[in-house]
Every structure is written in C-alpha cells, then in structure tokens.
C-alpha cells in the first residue's frame, strides 16, 4: 500500500499540471461539499418549517373540532375525528394530552392513559406556543412531532376552571412520518449533489483549459527551451507571448541564453587560443590531473608518442607515454604526479624514456610543475609537464660544441695562423733577396727547413679552422683531401697511444655535405677508437664507391663492444670507454644525426676482444651522372 501511494505521489509530483489539477479538484470538491451541506441544512430547516406550518394548520383545525366537541359534550365525535386524522397518509399518530401529559385521545389505542413526557411537550406547555421537531418513537421510528397547546377559554370554565388557575386545557400532538420527509430531503440532496458535480466538472474543465493555455502550455514551452539549452543547443529560445509574468520570464530566459551563448563563444575562442599557444611550443606539453588522466596536450607531444590528440586526451599518462597498464613504480622511475603531491616541492626535473606507439624508445627530459587548472568539474590540482626530445637536444649540443670550437679556431687563426703566414712571407722574401753563393749553403737549407715546417703548421691551423666551421649548406666535399687533414690533427694522439693509423681512400670520392660535419664524424669515430685501444693497436679508414653511395669504414683492433650494448651506443648520454675515461655520451649520437641529415646510414659490427668497425654510407655527389 505504501509503495502504491509513493508511486501515485511520484506520478502527481512529476508534472505541475497534475499537481494543479489535483489541487483544483480538491478545492472544488471541498467547496461543493460545504455548499451542499449548507444547502441540505437550509433545506432541512425549510422542510421542517413547512411541515410545522402544515401541522399547525391541522392542529388548529383539530383544536376547533375539539373545542366544538367538548362544548357539545360530543366525546365519540372527537374520538372519531382523531381516528380518521390518524389514518391520513404521512400521519403516524394523533394524540390529545391533558396538562399532565396523560393521553386522553389517540389514534393509537395502545397509548391511551399513558403519560408522555418529552422536551417538545414540556417546552410547548411552558411557553404556551406550538413546537415542532424530529423525535424518535419507542419502536425506533423517526417522527416529525407537532405540539400545539390548547388555551383555556371562558367557555371551558365549567370543566377546566378559570384561565388563571389552568391556562392550558390540553395538548394536541400530531406525529408525521419522518421517513418520507427524509426521503424527500435525500432525493433533493442527491439532485443538488449531482448538479454540483456537473458544475464542478464543467468549472474544472473550463479552468483547466484556461490554465493550460495561459499558464501550463507556456511553462511547458519554457521548460523545453531550458532542457534544450541544458543539452547543449545554444540556439534554443522560448516563445514570448504577452507581457505578463510568464512572458517576462520567457524574455528574461532568452536574454540569459543569448548571454550564455556569447560567453561560451568567448570561452571557446580562449580555449582555441590557448591550444594554439601550447601547440606552437616545440617541446611536448601535457597536463595531467591527480587521477593520472591527460586533460590537455599539444601537437608536439602527440608527435612524440605517435598518437592523435583525440586518443591522447583522456588517456592515462602511464599508458600513453610508457605503455603501462598501471602507474609507474616509484622505486624505478620518477612520477611527477606523485612527486609533486609533496606541498614543499613546486617543480621536478628528470630524464626518462618514453615509448612511442610503434614501440620505439624516445629519451626525453621532463620538467614538471604543479598548477590549478579550471576544468569542467572546477579548479583541479594538475601537473604540467614540458617534455624535451633529447635527440633534438643532440643537434643543439653539437651546434654549441662546434660554436665553442669555432671560437677557439678563430683565436688560433688570429694568434698563430696570421703570424705564421707573416713569418713564411718574410722567409720567402729573405730567400729571394739572397744572391746565390752569398751565404753558405747550410744557411739556405735552414731557411728552406723553416719554410717547410711553417707550411706544416699552416696546414694544421687551416684544418682546425675548417673543423670548427658551423654547419653550412651542402657543398662538394672531396674525401681524399678532407680525411687526411683530419687525421693529421690527431697524429699526436695516435702516436701517444701507440696506434698505427692507415688511410685508403679511393680517388674521386665526393659527397654533397658540410665539410665541417664530415670532419666531425671522422674526429668522433677516430677518438672512440683511440679510447678503445688503451694498449695500442691499429686504426684504419677505408673509402670506396659502391653504386650510388660512398662507403666509409672506420675499423680498429680495440676491445670491441658487448652485444648487449650495441643497441644503446647511439643513444644520447650513453657512454662506456675501455680506457676508463669519462665522456659526455654524445659523440655517436652526433654522428648518427649528421649522417641521417644527409640521407645516409651508419652501422656497427663488433667482436669483443677483436675490434669494431663503423660503416658510414652517404649518397655520392656524382650518383646522378653515373
């Protein structure tokens, strides 16, 4: 029962129209019932009054008959009148009582001689006025009793004494059957109730139609517009009908909807501007909430992980960048989301290895900071990560390194090369000014030796200056000239390390590249070989033409590279030297970046304990002519 009532209550409360209809029916029903009760009471009183008036008329007639019979001493005639009147329709009984309430005459013979005492008889006797009221008989039947006192008159003095001694000779009592009266009352009440029901129904329908058109229908339109607006239909508007309260509310709603649409347009524009700004940042950027969910990312980060932005946003950070199914273990790697939960830390910086969609590893430098970011659920504590691709940092490091060497080479050029050139010119002038035979032959030989050594110094400084040049546009580089110059710069290191250096470069090998880049490749690979042969050995460079490519092989007889390290030697900042010295771990990364810049390849083959060979393949400059 309780569940049914709850269901009905929920059904009614779900719509304003149902609640109004229920209230309307309840109010009209209450008013109608009250009105019906009032009408019944009034009608019942009026009915009693009418019957009382009629009974009084009968009593007056009976009283006149009684007085006439008493004056004539016609007792049988009086009894006959009482009996006949008691037989009339609607009359239950007719009685004549003496002042003491004894029944002297009655249409019901069983009541003769009985004493009748009730409130109406006592009141009529006391007030000497007629009384009419509903009473219940001894058998339980309802009567409308009319009591009329018969006043003492001078003609009755002989039997009843004076009026002063006995003001009332007797009481005429007529009992009408109340069942018929009640039936009439109920019938009339039923007619009134049915009429009232029709009035309620007609009034309810009329009020409902008016309310639906003037109130509920317009409110329903306003509700539909608000639901559309809440669902994201920014163009939803409510029809404005009239200037009343509902019309004003609809107009205000439309103004609010227009302002919301304008504000959301501004927010969307700001969002696009913010996204464009972070997309223009070359480093990867992503914003992570406290539940490890990526809420924002830029194009650079999407390129780093090889995934579209629609897949990155909403993804867990550890799944997006590390391919994990659960958060990164804190004992093995740094998680900025966890690390920055410590309120004393505002930023964190570390290096990490991300995994792209194709499985390739990407070594990155991550800088993270805490920030409160406005999201749909409100201000949220987030971590903003700036992710720098270290393979791009290799190019920057190379440029920085070459810039430093370039500054050194510039200083050497000014401090050594130019004075040596002046000395060489002075010796040439002295040599030309001397007349043959004017000085001893040995002196002339000394001058030639000095000029030869100065020429060697000039060649060394020129090679160093070429090595320090920053990367330029591709140019035609002759390898049979460039590589020997580079090796001459390292001749002292080879000699100190007891390493024999051999070059076998095929004539006419040329490539389109930067001369300084090729010198950098040769220097890095040669220095790696020196470190790999701490006890001395052999280093050689072999250059050959192979179809449309130029193949350079840099081989040594050093300690070799373990097989498990071959996949890591080209990674930035990875270093392991056989002679125990420390390095920056960028040499091979630089070489790989340079070779790939010119659409070439670099590979390695190594046998531990026997040696290592690096193979560099570059497109030949005259490949098109061949």
BELGI-V235075 format. One record per residue. N is the residue number from 1. SS is DSSP state (@ for helix, = for strand, . for the rest). BURIAL is 1 if it has 9 or more other ideal C-beta (glycine too) atoms within 8 Angstrom, else 0. Layout:
n:N ss:SS burial:BURIAL
n:N ss:SS burial:BURIAL
//
This chain:
n:1 ss:. burial:0
n:2 ss:@ burial:0
n:3 ss:@ burial:0
n:4 ss:@ burial:0
n:5 ss:@ burial:0
n:6 ss:@ burial:0
n:7 ss:@ burial:0
n:8 ss:@ burial:0
n:9 ss:@ burial:0
n:10 ss:@ burial:0
n:11 ss:@ burial:0
n:12 ss:@ burial:1
n:13 ss:@ burial:0
n:14 ss:. burial:0
n:15 ss:. burial:0
n:16 ss:@ burial:0
n:17 ss:@ burial:0
n:18 ss:@ burial:1
n:19 ss:@ burial:1
n:20 ss:@ burial:1
n:21 ss:@ burial:1
n:22 ss:@ burial:1
n:23 ss:@ burial:0
n:24 ss:@ burial:1
n:25 ss:@ burial:1
n:26 ss:@ burial:0
n:27 ss:@ burial:0
n:28 ss:@ burial:1
n:29 ss:@ burial:1
n:30 ss:@ burial:0
n:31 ss:@ burial:0
n:32 ss:@ burial:1
n:33 ss:@ burial:0
n:34 ss:@ burial:0
n:35 ss:@ burial:1
n:36 ss:@ burial:1
n:37 ss:@ burial:0
n:38 ss:@ burial:0
n:39 ss:@ burial:1
n:40 ss:@ burial:1
n:41 ss:@ burial:0
n:42 ss:@ burial:0
n:43 ss:@ burial:1
n:44 ss:@ burial:1
n:45 ss:@ burial:0
n:46 ss:@ burial:0
n:47 ss:@ burial:1
n:48 ss:@ burial:1
n:49 ss:@ burial:1
n:50 ss:@ burial:0
n:51 ss:@ burial:1
n:52 ss:@ burial:1
n:53 ss:@ burial:0
n:54 ss:@ burial:0
n:55 ss:@ burial:1
n:56 ss:@ burial:1
n:57 ss:@ burial:0
n:58 ss:@ burial:1
n:59 ss:@ burial:1
n:60 ss:@ burial:1
n:61 ss:@ burial:0
n:62 ss:@ burial:1
n:63 ss:@ burial:1
n:64 ss:@ burial:0
n:65 ss:@ burial:1
n:66 ss:@ burial:1
n:67 ss:@ burial:1
n:68 ss:@ burial:1
n:69 ss:@ burial:1
n:70 ss:@ burial:1
n:71 ss:@ burial:0
n:72 ss:. burial:0
n:73 ss:. burial:0
n:74 ss:. burial:1
n:75 ss:@ burial:0
n:76 ss:@ burial:0
n:77 ss:@ burial:1
n:78 ss:@ burial:1
n:79 ss:@ burial:1
n:80 ss:@ burial:0
n:81 ss:@ burial:1
n:82 ss:@ burial:1
n:83 ss:@ burial:1
n:84 ss:@ burial:0
n:85 ss:@ burial:1
n:86 ss:@ burial:1
n:87 ss:. burial:0
n:88 ss:. burial:0
n:89 ss:. burial:0
n:90 ss:. burial:0
n:91 ss:= burial:1
n:92 ss:= burial:1
n:93 ss:= burial:1
n:94 ss:= burial:1
n:95 ss:= burial:1
n:96 ss:= burial:1
n:97 ss:= burial:1
n:98 ss:. burial:0
n:99 ss:. burial:1
n:100 ss:. burial:0
n:101 ss:. burial:1
n:102 ss:= burial:1
n:103 ss:= burial:1
n:104 ss:= burial:0
n:105 ss:= burial:1
n:106 ss:= burial:1
n:107 ss:. burial:1
n:108 ss:. burial:0
n:109 ss:@ burial:0
n:110 ss:@ burial:0
n:111 ss:@ burial:1
n:112 ss:. burial:1
n:113 ss:. burial:0
n:114 ss:. burial:0
n:115 ss:= burial:0
n:116 ss:. burial:1
n:117 ss:. burial:0
n:118 ss:. burial:0
n:119 ss:@ burial:0
n:120 ss:@ burial:1
n:121 ss:@ burial:1
n:122 ss:@ burial:1
n:123 ss:@ burial:1
n:124 ss:@ burial:1
n:125 ss:@ burial:1
n:126 ss:@ burial:0
n:127 ss:@ burial:0
n:128 ss:. burial:1
n:129 ss:. burial:0
n:130 ss:. burial:1
n:131 ss:= burial:1
n:132 ss:= burial:1
n:133 ss:= burial:1
n:134 ss:= burial:1
n:135 ss:= burial:1
n:136 ss:= burial:0
n:137 ss:. burial:1
n:138 ss:. burial:0
n:139 ss:. burial:0
n:140 ss:. burial:0
n:141 ss:. burial:1
n:142 ss:= burial:1
n:143 ss:= burial:1
n:144 ss:= burial:1
n:145 ss:= burial:1
n:146 ss:= burial:1
n:147 ss:= burial:1
n:148 ss:= burial:1
n:149 ss:= burial:1
n:150 ss:= burial:1
n:151 ss:= burial:1
n:152 ss:. burial:1
n:153 ss:. burial:0
n:154 ss:@ burial:0
n:155 ss:@ burial:0
n:156 ss:@ burial:1
n:157 ss:@ burial:1
n:158 ss:@ burial:0
n:159 ss:@ burial:0
n:160 ss:@ burial:0
n:161 ss:. burial:0
n:162 ss:. burial:0
n:163 ss:. burial:1
n:164 ss:. burial:0
n:165 ss:. burial:0
n:166 ss:. burial:1
n:167 ss:. burial:0
n:168 ss:= burial:1
n:169 ss:= burial:1
n:170 ss:= burial:1
n:171 ss:= burial:1
n:172 ss:= burial:1
n:173 ss:= burial:1
n:174 ss:= burial:1
n:175 ss:= burial:1
n:176 ss:= burial:1
n:177 ss:= burial:1
n:178 ss:@ burial:1
n:179 ss:@ burial:0
n:180 ss:@ burial:0
n:181 ss:@ burial:1
n:182 ss:@ burial:1
n:183 ss:@ burial:0
n:184 ss:@ burial:1
n:185 ss:@ burial:1
n:186 ss:@ burial:0
n:187 ss:@ burial:0
n:188 ss:@ burial:1
n:189 ss:@ burial:1
n:190 ss:@ burial:0
n:191 ss:@ burial:0
n:192 ss:@ burial:1
n:193 ss:@ burial:1
n:194 ss:@ burial:0
n:195 ss:@ burial:0
n:196 ss:@ burial:1
n:197 ss:@ burial:1
n:198 ss:@ burial:0
n:199 ss:@ burial:1
n:200 ss:@ burial:1
n:201 ss:@ burial:0
n:202 ss:@ burial:0
n:203 ss:@ burial:1
n:204 ss:@ burial:1
n:205 ss:@ burial:0
n:206 ss:@ burial:0
n:207 ss:@ burial:1
n:208 ss:@ burial:1
n:209 ss:@ burial:0
n:210 ss:@ burial:0
n:211 ss:@ burial:1
n:212 ss:@ burial:1
n:213 ss:@ burial:0
n:214 ss:@ burial:0
n:215 ss:@ burial:1
n:216 ss:@ burial:1
n:217 ss:@ burial:1
n:218 ss:@ burial:1
n:219 ss:@ burial:1
n:220 ss:@ burial:0
n:221 ss:@ burial:1
n:222 ss:@ burial:1
n:223 ss:@ burial:0
n:224 ss:@ burial:1
n:225 ss:@ burial:1
n:226 ss:@ burial:1
n:227 ss:@ burial:0
n:228 ss:@ burial:1
n:229 ss:@ burial:1
n:230 ss:@ burial:0
n:231 ss:. burial:0
n:232 ss:. burial:0
n:233 ss:. burial:0
n:234 ss:. burial:1
n:235 ss:. burial:0
n:236 ss:. burial:1
n:237 ss:. burial:0
n:238 ss:. burial:1
n:239 ss:. burial:0
n:240 ss:. burial:0
n:241 ss:. burial:0
n:242 ss:. burial:0
n:243 ss:. burial:0
n:244 ss:. burial:0
n:245 ss:@ burial:0
n:246 ss:@ burial:1
n:247 ss:@ burial:1
n:248 ss:@ burial:1
n:249 ss:@ burial:1
n:250 ss:@ burial:1
n:251 ss:@ burial:1
n:252 ss:@ burial:0
n:253 ss:@ burial:1
n:254 ss:@ burial:1
n:255 ss:@ burial:0
n:256 ss:@ burial:0
n:257 ss:@ burial:1
n:258 ss:@ burial:0
n:259 ss:@ burial:0
n:260 ss:@ burial:1
n:261 ss:@ burial:1
n:262 ss:@ burial:0
n:263 ss:@ burial:0
n:264 ss:@ burial:1
n:265 ss:@ burial:0
n:266 ss:@ burial:0
n:267 ss:@ burial:0
n:268 ss:@ burial:0
n:269 ss:@ burial:0
n:270 ss:@ burial:0
n:271 ss:@ burial:0
n:272 ss:@ burial:0
n:273 ss:@ burial:0
n:274 ss:@ burial:0
n:275 ss:@ burial:1
n:276 ss:@ burial:0
n:277 ss:@ burial:0
n:278 ss:@ burial:1
n:279 ss:@ burial:1
n:280 ss:. burial:0
n:281 ss:. burial:1
n:282 ss:. burial:0
n:283 ss:. burial:1
n:284 ss:= burial:1
n:285 ss:= burial:1
n:286 ss:= burial:1
n:287 ss:= burial:1
n:288 ss:= burial:1
n:289 ss:= burial:1
n:290 ss:. burial:0
n:291 ss:. burial:0
n:292 ss:. burial:1
n:293 ss:= burial:1
n:294 ss:= burial:1
n:295 ss:= burial:1
n:296 ss:= burial:1
n:297 ss:= burial:1
n:298 ss:. burial:1
n:299 ss:@ burial:0
n:300 ss:@ burial:1
n:301 ss:@ burial:1
n:302 ss:@ burial:1
n:303 ss:@ burial:0
n:304 ss:@ burial:1
n:305 ss:@ burial:1
n:306 ss:. burial:0
n:307 ss:. burial:1
n:308 ss:. burial:0
n:309 ss:@ burial:1
n:310 ss:@ burial:0
n:311 ss:@ burial:0
n:312 ss:@ burial:1
n:313 ss:. burial:1
n:314 ss:. burial:0
n:315 ss:. burial:1
n:316 ss:= burial:0
n:317 ss:@ burial:1
n:318 ss:@ burial:1
n:319 ss:@ burial:1
n:320 ss:@ burial:1
n:321 ss:@ burial:0
n:322 ss:@ burial:1
n:323 ss:. burial:0
n:324 ss:. burial:0
n:325 ss:. burial:0
n:326 ss:. burial:0
n:327 ss:. burial:0
n:328 ss:. burial:1
n:329 ss:. burial:0
n:330 ss:. burial:0
n:331 ss:. burial:0
n:332 ss:. burial:0
n:333 ss:. burial:0
n:334 ss:. burial:1
n:335 ss:. burial:1
n:336 ss:@ burial:1
n:337 ss:@ burial:1
n:338 ss:@ burial:0
n:339 ss:@ burial:1
n:340 ss:. burial:1
n:341 ss:. burial:0
n:342 ss:. burial:0
n:343 ss:. burial:0
n:344 ss:. burial:0
n:345 ss:. burial:0
n:346 ss:. burial:0
n:347 ss:= burial:1
n:348 ss:= burial:1
n:349 ss:= burial:0
n:350 ss:= burial:0
n:351 ss:= burial:0
n:352 ss:= burial:1
n:353 ss:= burial:0
n:354 ss:= burial:1
n:355 ss:= burial:1
n:356 ss:. burial:1
n:357 ss:. burial:0
n:358 ss:. burial:0
n:359 ss:. burial:0
n:360 ss:. burial:0
n:361 ss:= burial:0
n:362 ss:= burial:1
n:363 ss:= burial:1
n:364 ss:= burial:1
n:365 ss:= burial:1
n:366 ss:= burial:1
n:367 ss:= burial:1
n:368 ss:= burial:1
n:369 ss:= burial:1
n:370 ss:= burial:1
n:371 ss:= burial:0
n:372 ss:= burial:0
n:373 ss:= burial:1
n:374 ss:= burial:0
n:375 ss:= burial:1
n:376 ss:. burial:0
n:377 ss:. burial:0
n:378 ss:= burial:0
n:379 ss:= burial:0
n:380 ss:= burial:1
n:381 ss:= burial:0
n:382 ss:= burial:1
n:383 ss:= burial:1
n:384 ss:= burial:1
n:385 ss:= burial:1
n:386 ss:= burial:1
n:387 ss:= burial:1
n:388 ss:= burial:1
n:389 ss:= burial:1
n:390 ss:@ burial:1
n:391 ss:@ burial:1
n:392 ss:@ burial:1
n:393 ss:@ burial:1
n:394 ss:@ burial:1
n:395 ss:@ burial:1
n:396 ss:@ burial:0
n:397 ss:@ burial:1
n:398 ss:@ burial:1
n:399 ss:@ burial:1
n:400 ss:@ burial:0
n:401 ss:@ burial:1
n:402 ss:@ burial:1
n:403 ss:@ burial:1
n:404 ss:@ burial:0
n:405 ss:@ burial:1
n:406 ss:@ burial:1
n:407 ss:@ burial:1
n:408 ss:@ burial:1
n:409 ss:@ burial:1
n:410 ss:@ burial:1
n:411 ss:@ burial:0
n:412 ss:@ burial:1
n:413 ss:@ burial:1
n:414 ss:@ burial:0
n:415 ss:@ burial:0
n:416 ss:@ burial:1
n:417 ss:@ burial:1
n:418 ss:@ burial:1
n:419 ss:@ burial:0
n:420 ss:@ burial:1
n:421 ss:@ burial:1
n:422 ss:@ burial:0
n:423 ss:@ burial:1
n:424 ss:@ burial:1
n:425 ss:@ burial:0
n:426 ss:@ burial:0
n:427 ss:@ burial:1
n:428 ss:@ burial:1
n:429 ss:@ burial:0
n:430 ss:@ burial:1
n:431 ss:@ burial:1
n:432 ss:@ burial:0
n:433 ss:@ burial:0
n:434 ss:. burial:1
n:435 ss:. burial:0
n:436 ss:. burial:0
n:437 ss:. burial:0
n:438 ss:. burial:0
n:439 ss:. burial:0
n:440 ss:. burial:0
n:441 ss:@ burial:0
n:442 ss:@ burial:0
n:443 ss:@ burial:0
n:444 ss:@ burial:1
n:445 ss:@ burial:0
n:446 ss:@ burial:0
n:447 ss:@ burial:1
n:448 ss:@ burial:1
n:449 ss:@ burial:0
n:450 ss:@ burial:1
n:451 ss:@ burial:1
n:452 ss:@ burial:0
n:453 ss:@ burial:0
n:454 ss:@ burial:1
n:455 ss:@ burial:1
n:456 ss:@ burial:0
n:457 ss:@ burial:1
n:458 ss:@ burial:1
n:459 ss:@ burial:1
n:460 ss:@ burial:1
n:461 ss:@ burial:1
n:462 ss:@ burial:1
n:463 ss:@ burial:1
n:464 ss:@ burial:1
n:465 ss:@ burial:1
n:466 ss:@ burial:1
n:467 ss:@ burial:1
n:468 ss:. burial:1
n:469 ss:. burial:1
n:470 ss:. burial:0
n:471 ss:. burial:0
n:472 ss:. burial:0
n:473 ss:. burial:0
n:474 ss:. burial:0
n:475 ss:= burial:1
n:476 ss:= burial:0
n:477 ss:= burial:1
n:478 ss:= burial:0
n:479 ss:@ burial:1
n:480 ss:@ burial:1
n:481 ss:@ burial:0
n:482 ss:@ burial:1
n:483 ss:@ burial:1
n:484 ss:@ burial:1
n:485 ss:@ burial:1
n:486 ss:@ burial:1
n:487 ss:@ burial:1
n:488 ss:@ burial:1
n:489 ss:@ burial:1
n:490 ss:. burial:1
n:491 ss:@ burial:1
n:492 ss:@ burial:0
n:493 ss:@ burial:1
n:494 ss:@ burial:1
n:495 ss:@ burial:0
n:496 ss:@ burial:0
n:497 ss:. burial:1
n:498 ss:. burial:0
n:499 ss:= burial:1
n:500 ss:= burial:0
n:501 ss:= burial:1
n:502 ss:= burial:0
n:503 ss:= burial:1
n:504 ss:= burial:0
n:505 ss:= burial:1
n:506 ss:. burial:1
n:507 ss:. burial:0
n:508 ss:. burial:0
n:509 ss:. burial:1
n:510 ss:= burial:1
n:511 ss:= burial:1
n:512 ss:= burial:1
n:513 ss:= burial:1
n:514 ss:. burial:1
n:515 ss:@ burial:1
n:516 ss:@ burial:1
n:517 ss:@ burial:1
n:518 ss:@ burial:1
n:519 ss:@ burial:1
n:520 ss:@ burial:1
n:521 ss:@ burial:1
n:522 ss:@ burial:1
n:523 ss:@ burial:1
n:524 ss:@ burial:1
n:525 ss:@ burial:1
n:526 ss:@ burial:1
n:527 ss:@ burial:1
n:528 ss:@ burial:1
n:529 ss:@ burial:1
n:530 ss:@ burial:1
n:531 ss:@ burial:1
n:532 ss:@ burial:1
n:533 ss:. burial:1
n:534 ss:. burial:0
n:535 ss:. burial:0
n:536 ss:. burial:0
n:537 ss:= burial:1
n:538 ss:= burial:0
n:539 ss:= burial:1
n:540 ss:= burial:1
n:541 ss:= burial:1
n:542 ss:= burial:1
n:543 ss:= burial:1
n:544 ss:= burial:0
n:545 ss:= burial:1
n:546 ss:= burial:0
n:547 ss:. burial:0
n:548 ss:. burial:0
n:549 ss:= burial:1
n:550 ss:= burial:1
n:551 ss:= burial:1
n:552 ss:= burial:1
n:553 ss:= burial:1
n:554 ss:= burial:1
n:555 ss:= burial:1
n:556 ss:= burial:1
n:557 ss:. burial:1
n:558 ss:. burial:1
n:559 ss:. burial:0
n:560 ss:. burial:1
n:561 ss:. burial:1
n:562 ss:. burial:0
n:563 ss:@ burial:0
n:564 ss:@ burial:0
n:565 ss:@ burial:1
n:566 ss:. burial:1
n:567 ss:. burial:0
n:568 ss:. burial:0
n:569 ss:. burial:1
n:570 ss:. burial:0
n:571 ss:. burial:1
n:572 ss:. burial:1
n:573 ss:. burial:1
n:574 ss:. burial:0
n:575 ss:. burial:0
n:576 ss:. burial:0
n:577 ss:. burial:1
n:578 ss:. burial:1
n:579 ss:. burial:0
n:580 ss:. burial:0
n:581 ss:. burial:0
n:582 ss:. burial:0
n:583 ss:. burial:1
n:584 ss:. burial:0
n:585 ss:. burial:1
n:586 ss:. burial:1
n:587 ss:@ burial:1
n:588 ss:@ burial:1
n:589 ss:@ burial:1
n:590 ss:@ burial:1
n:591 ss:@ burial:1
n:592 ss:@ burial:1
n:593 ss:@ burial:1
n:594 ss:@ burial:1
n:595 ss:@ burial:1
n:596 ss:@ burial:1
n:597 ss:@ burial:0
n:598 ss:. burial:1
n:599 ss:. burial:0
n:600 ss:. burial:1
n:601 ss:= burial:0
n:602 ss:= burial:1
n:603 ss:= burial:0
n:604 ss:= burial:1
n:605 ss:= burial:0
n:606 ss:= burial:1
n:607 ss:= burial:0
n:608 ss:. burial:1
n:609 ss:. burial:0
n:610 ss:. burial:0
n:611 ss:= burial:1
n:612 ss:= burial:1
n:613 ss:= burial:1
n:614 ss:= burial:1
n:615 ss:= burial:1
n:616 ss:= burial:1
n:617 ss:= burial:1
n:618 ss:= burial:1
n:619 ss:= burial:1
n:620 ss:= burial:1
n:621 ss:. burial:1
n:622 ss:. burial:0
n:623 ss:. burial:1
n:624 ss:. burial:0
n:625 ss:. burial:0
n:626 ss:. burial:0
//
